[in-house]
């Protein structure tokens, strides 16, 4: 995950060097989407790590 975040940061740094244009704006939008996907993956990973047995306990109680 750290590697993906570093790559996104490098993309952003490179995009900032581009001259202002519609293409640059679109690149920033794409980088924003990539960062949002990384954040979503991190949140999903944290959910699994924080409550590893939660689903099992709920299933057992329901029976």
Residue, then its C-alpha position, 0 to 999 in steps of 0.5 A: x500500500x505504501x508503494x501505491x501511495x508513493x507512486x501517486x505522490x510521484x505522479x502528482x509531483x510530475x503533474x505539477x510541473x506541467x504547464x496549465x492546460x485542460x490536459x493537466x487538469x484532467x491528469x489531476x482529476x485522474x490522480x485524484x481518482x487513484x488516490x481515492x481508490x487507494x484510500x478505499x483499499x486502505x479503509x477496507x484493509x483496516x476494517x478487516x484488521x480491526x475486527x477479524x472475528x466480528x462476523x464469526x461472533x455475529x453468526x454464532x449469536x444468530x444461531 
